[in-house]
Amino acid sequence: MSLSESIKKLREEKNAVILAHYYQRGEIQDVADFVGDSLALAQWAAKTTADIIVLCGVHFMGETAGILCPDKKVLVPDLNAGCSLADSCPAEDFAAFVASHPGHTVISYVNTTAAVKAVTDVVVTSTNARRIVESFPADTPIIFGPDRNLGNYINSVTGRRMLLWDGACHVHEQFSLEKILKLKSQYPDAEIIAHPECKQPVIKVSDFVGSTAALLKHTMQSGAQRFIVATESGVIHEMQKRSPRKEFIPAPPADSTCACNECSFMRLNTMEKLYDCLKNESPEILVDEEIRRKAIRPVRKMLEISERLGL
């Protein structure tokens, strides 16, 4: 029996569901029950009837599932699969920042710890961030954290003046504008598509900017046959599956000879770890109950607003 077959067998025996982010290794995406971005993973976790949720992504995604599903066992293949963006926003520091700016609505990106979500009014993902921000009156004072690039992008397209926490994703920060433009000169027919966590110069030269799910959808609907993809290169696996006749070129980072930009945390998860995780029902994500009770309100509010907006 192959490793993939063994994982599927264990999943059935244990009434488990495997959720995988688009940035996971291709073989993990292929064995998962559902593959999606952070919003879709939260939505699927909230409605699953499985006894065990295996979240193949990074730690905060497992925490989000744990916040939503306290009656289920939430597992991750590797507890060390963290997130540079979440790490850039320590909970105590963010709480102090919020306290020093009273009267602000606090909007936090899903890429944060449960403790940060606990001092938040509403959580957002890159898919729904702009629409949720726009759901508040234009004169609402807002704190947005932790991603300064996403916050700056939303400010630029909405005319808002949100107060931004100074955090960033190391993957999206590292894209090289010079190398992207060089690729564009080599492939002038290619569309440059970028995630809004990228720096402003990359955003400005892009033909389309959107969340991971939006980028995927755009590549399926666009008449272009070639794309330079400025986000974590794992999503290209699904892009290629959905549009097998199109070409996808990963945008390179500035400080490496590597042709693509991968999240080292996402790559910590492997098929072997996924199998062991299901077999041993470990490592398990455990969220402090007091923090969970506070954090579930902004997460549920995100899901409610997203449903209302049809996202």
C-alpha positions as CSV (number, residue, x, y, z in Angstrom):
1,M,0.0,0.0,0.0
2,S,1.4,3.4,-1.0
3,L,1.8,6.2,1.5
4,S,-1.1,8.1,-0.1
5,E,-3.3,5.0,0.2
6,S,-2.3,4.4,3.8
7,I,-3.2,8.0,4.7
8,K,-6.6,7.7,3.0
9,K,-7.2,4.4,4.9
10,L,-6.3,6.0,8.3
11,R,-8.5,9.0,7.5
12,E,-11.5,6.7,6.9
13,E,-10.9,4.6,10.0
14,K,-10.6,7.6,12.2
15,N,-13.4,9.7,10.6
16,A,-10.9,12.4,9.9
17,V,-10.9,15.2,7.4
18,I,-7.6,16.5,5.8
19,L,-7.6,20.2,5.0
20,A,-4.6,21.6,3.1
21,H,-3.6,25.1,2.1
22,Y,-2.6,26.0,-1.4
23,Y,0.9,26.6,-0.3
24,Q,1.5,22.9,0.7
25,R,3.5,20.4,-1.2
26,G,1.7,19.1,-4.3
27,E,1.4,15.5,-2.9
28,I,-0.3,16.8,0.3
29,Q,-2.7,18.9,-1.7
30,D,-3.6,15.8,-3.8
31,V,-4.3,13.6,-0.8
32,A,-6.4,16.2,1.0
33,D,-10.2,16.3,1.2
34,F,-10.2,20.0,0.7
35,V,-7.6,22.5,-0.6
36,G,-8.1,26.2,-0.2
37,D,-6.9,29.5,1.2
38,S,-7.3,30.6,4.8
39,L,-10.9,31.7,4.5
40,A,-12.0,28.4,2.8
41,L,-10.1,26.3,5.4
42,A,-11.9,28.2,8.2
43,Q,-15.3,27.7,6.5
44,W,-14.7,24.0,6.0
45,A,-13.5,23.5,9.5
46,A,-16.6,25.3,10.9
47,K,-19.0,22.9,9.1
48,T,-17.2,19.5,9.1
49,T,-18.8,16.5,10.8
50,A,-15.5,14.7,11.1
51,D,-14.2,13.8,14.6
52,I,-10.6,14.8,13.7
53,I,-9.4,17.7,11.6
54,V,-5.9,17.5,10.2
55,L,-4.8,20.9,9.2
56,C,-1.9,20.8,6.7
57,G,-0.7,24.4,6.7
58,V,0.9,26.4,9.5
59,H,0.2,26.7,13.2
60,F,-2.2,29.6,13.2
61,M,-4.4,27.7,10.8
62,G,-4.6,24.8,13.2
63,E,-5.4,27.3,16.0
64,T,-8.2,28.8,13.9
65,A,-9.7,25.4,13.4
66,G,-9.3,24.7,17.2
67,I,-11.1,28.0,18.0
68,L,-14.0,27.1,15.8
69,C,-14.2,23.4,16.8
70,P,-13.6,22.9,20.5
71,D,-15.4,19.5,20.4
72,K,-13.0,18.1,17.7
73,K,-9.4,17.0,17.8
74,V,-7.3,19.3,15.7
75,L,-4.0,17.9,14.5
76,V,-1.1,19.4,12.5
77,P,1.7,17.4,10.9
78,D,4.5,19.6,12.4
79,L,4.0,21.9,15.3
80,N,7.1,23.8,14.2
81,A,5.3,25.0,11.0
82,G,4.9,28.6,12.2
83,C,4.4,31.9,10.3
84,S,6.7,34.8,10.0
85,L,3.8,37.2,9.8
86,A,2.2,35.9,13.0
87,D,5.6,36.0,14.7
88,S,5.9,39.7,13.7
89,C,2.9,40.5,16.0
90,P,3.5,39.3,19.6
91,A,0.2,39.2,21.4
92,E,1.3,41.4,24.4
93,D,2.8,44.1,22.2
94,F,-0.3,44.1,20.0
95,A,-2.6,44.3,23.0
96,A,-0.6,47.3,24.3
97,F,-0.8,48.9,20.9
98,V,-4.6,48.5,20.8
99,A,-4.9,49.9,24.4
100,S,-2.8,53.0,23.4
101,H,-5.3,53.8,20.7
102,P,-8.8,53.7,22.3
103,G,-11.9,54.1,20.2
104,H,-10.5,52.1,17.2
105,T,-12.1,49.1,15.6
106,V,-9.5,46.3,15.6
107,I,-9.2,44.3,12.4
108,S,-6.7,41.5,12.5
109,Y,-5.5,39.3,9.6
110,V,-6.1,35.6,10.1
111,N,-2.3,35.1,10.1
112,T,-2.1,35.8,13.8
113,T,-2.1,33.8,17.0
114,A,-5.2,33.0,19.0
115,A,-4.1,35.5,21.6
116,V,-4.0,38.3,19.0
117,K,-7.4,37.3,17.7
118,A,-8.6,37.6,21.3
119,V,-8.1,41.4,21.3
120,T,-9.6,41.8,17.9
121,D,-13.1,42.9,16.8
122,V,-13.1,41.1,13.5
123,V,-10.7,38.8,11.7
124,V,-10.1,39.0,8.0
125,T,-8.3,37.0,5.2
126,S,-6.8,38.4,2.0
127,T,-9.9,37.2,0.3
128,N,-12.3,39.3,2.3
129,A,-10.2,42.0,3.9
130,R,-11.1,44.8,1.5
131,R,-14.9,44.0,1.6
132,I,-14.9,43.7,5.4
133,V,-13.1,47.0,5.8
134,E,-15.5,48.6,3.5
135,S,-18.4,47.2,5.5
136,F,-17.6,49.7,8.2
137,P,-18.6,53.4,7.9
138,A,-15.9,55.4,6.1
139,D,-15.1,57.5,9.2
140,T,-14.6,54.5,11.5
141,P,-11.1,54.6,13.0
142,I,-9.5,51.2,12.4
143,I,-6.4,49.5,13.6
144,F,-5.2,46.9,11.0
145,G,-2.6,44.3,11.7
146,P,-0.2,42.7,11.3
147,D,0.5,42.9,7.6
148,R,1.6,46.5,6.6
149,N,1.7,45.6,2.9
150,L,-1.9,44.3,2.9
151,G,-3.0,47.2,5.0
152,N,-1.3,49.8,2.7
153,Y,-2.9,48.1,-0.3
154,I,-6.4,48.3,1.3
155,N,-5.8,51.9,2.2
156,S,-4.7,52.7,-1.4
157,V,-7.8,51.1,-3.0
158,T,-10.4,52.3,-0.4
159,G,-9.1,55.7,0.5
160,R,-9.0,54.7,4.2
161,R,-6.4,55.8,6.6
162,M,-6.2,52.7,8.8
163,L,-3.5,52.6,11.5
164,L,-1.2,49.8,10.6
165,W,0.8,47.4,12.7
166,D,4.4,47.0,11.3
167,G,4.5,43.4,10.4
168,A,5.1,41.4,7.2
169,C,5.3,38.0,5.6
170,H,8.9,37.0,4.8
171,V,7.9,35.2,1.6
172,H,6.0,38.1,0.0
173,E,8.5,40.7,1.3
174,Q,11.3,38.9,-0.6
175,F,10.1,39.2,-4.2
176,S,12.5,41.0,-6.4
177,L,11.0,43.7,-8.6
178,E,14.1,43.7,-10.7
179,K,13.9,40.0,-11.4
180,I,10.2,40.2,-12.0
181,L,10.7,42.9,-14.6
182,K,13.5,40.8,-16.2
183,L,11.1,37.9,-16.5
184,K,8.5,40.2,-18.0
185,S,11.0,41.3,-20.7
186,Q,11.7,37.7,-21.5
187,Y,8.0,36.9,-21.6
188,P,6.2,40.1,-22.7
189,D,2.9,38.2,-23.1
190,A,2.9,37.1,-19.5
191,E,0.6,38.6,-17.0
192,I,2.1,39.6,-13.6
193,I,-0.2,38.5,-10.8
194,A,0.5,39.3,-7.2
195,H,-0.7,38.7,-3.7
196,P,-1.5,42.0,-1.8
197,E,1.0,41.0,0.9
198,C,3.7,41.9,-1.6
199,K,5.5,45.3,-1.4
200,Q,4.0,48.3,-3.2
201,P,6.5,48.3,-6.1
202,V,5.6,44.8,-7.1
203,I,1.9,45.6,-6.7
204,K,2.2,48.6,-9.0
205,V,3.7,46.6,-11.9
206,S,1.2,43.7,-11.5
207,D,-1.7,43.2,-14.0
208,F,-3.8,41.6,-11.3
209,V,-3.7,41.7,-7.5
210,G,-5.7,39.3,-5.3
211,S,-5.8,36.7,-2.6
212,T,-4.5,33.2,-3.2
213,A,-8.0,32.0,-4.2
214,A,-8.5,35.1,-6.4
215,L,-5.2,34.6,-8.2
216,L,-6.2,31.0,-8.9
217,K,-9.6,32.0,-10.2
218,H,-8.1,34.8,-12.4
219,T,-5.7,32.4,-14.1
220,M,-8.6,30.2,-15.0
221,Q,-10.7,33.0,-16.4
222,S,-8.0,35.1,-18.1
223,G,-7.3,34.9,-21.8
224,A,-3.5,35.0,-21.1
225,Q,-1.6,31.8,-21.6
226,R,1.4,32.7,-19.4
227,F,1.6,34.1,-15.9
228,I,4.4,35.4,-13.6
229,V,3.1,34.4,-10.2
230,A,4.2,36.6,-7.2
231,T,3.0,34.6,-4.3
232,E,4.2,31.3,-2.6
233,S,4.9,28.9,-5.4
234,G,2.8,26.0,-3.9
235,V,-0.3,27.5,-5.5
236,I,1.1,26.8,-8.9
237,H,0.3,23.1,-8.4
238,E,-3.4,23.9,-8.4
239,M,-3.1,26.5,-11.1
240,Q,-1.5,23.9,-13.4
241,K,-4.2,21.3,-12.5
242,R,-7.0,23.8,-13.3
243,S,-5.3,25.2,-16.5
244,P,-3.0,22.5,-17.8
245,R,-2.3,24.3,-21.1
246,K,-1.2,27.5,-19.5
247,E,2.3,28.3,-18.2
248,F,3.1,29.5,-14.7
249,I,6.4,31.1,-13.9
250,P,7.2,31.6,-10.2
251,A,8.4,35.1,-9.3
252,P,11.9,34.8,-7.8
253,P,13.1,36.2,-4.4
254,A,15.8,38.9,-4.3
255,D,18.3,37.2,-2.1
256,S,18.5,33.8,-3.7
257,T,19.5,32.0,-6.9
258,C,16.4,29.9,-6.5
259,A,13.9,30.4,-9.3
260,C,10.9,30.3,-6.9
261,N,9.9,31.6,-3.5
262,E,8.8,29.0,-1.0
263,C,7.6,29.3,2.6
264,S,10.0,27.2,4.7
265,F,7.4,26.7,7.3
266,M,4.8,25.4,4.9
267,R,7.4,22.9,3.5
268,L,8.0,21.4,7.0
269,N,4.8,19.3,6.4
270,T,5.5,16.1,4.5
271,M,3.5,13.0,3.6
272,E,5.4,11.0,6.2
273,K,4.5,13.5,8.9
274,L,0.9,13.5,7.7
275,Y,0.8,9.8,8.0
276,D,2.4,9.7,11.5
277,C,0.1,12.6,12.6
278,L,-3.0,10.5,11.7
279,K,-1.7,7.3,13.0
280,N,-0.6,8.7,16.4
281,E,-3.3,11.5,16.6
282,S,-0.5,13.9,17.4
283,P,0.7,16.7,17.5
284,E,-2.6,18.2,18.7
285,I,-3.4,21.9,18.7
286,L,-4.6,23.0,22.1
287,V,-6.0,26.5,22.6
288,D,-6.4,28.0,26.1
289,E,-10.2,28.0,26.8
290,E,-10.3,31.7,28.0
291,I,-8.4,32.8,24.9
292,R,-10.6,30.6,22.7
293,R,-13.8,32.2,24.0
294,K,-12.5,35.7,23.3
295,A,-11.0,34.7,19.9
296,I,-14.1,32.9,18.5
297,R,-16.2,36.1,18.4
298,P,-14.0,37.9,15.8
299,V,-13.6,34.7,13.8
300,R,-17.3,34.0,13.7
301,K,-17.9,37.7,12.8
302,M,-15.6,37.2,9.8
303,L,-17.5,34.1,8.7
304,E,-20.9,35.9,9.2
305,I,-19.8,39.0,7.2
306,S,-18.3,36.8,4.5
307,E,-21.5,34.8,4.1
308,R,-23.5,38.0,4.0
309,L,-21.2,39.4,1.3
310,G,-21.3,36.1,-0.7
311,L,-17.6,35.4,-0.2
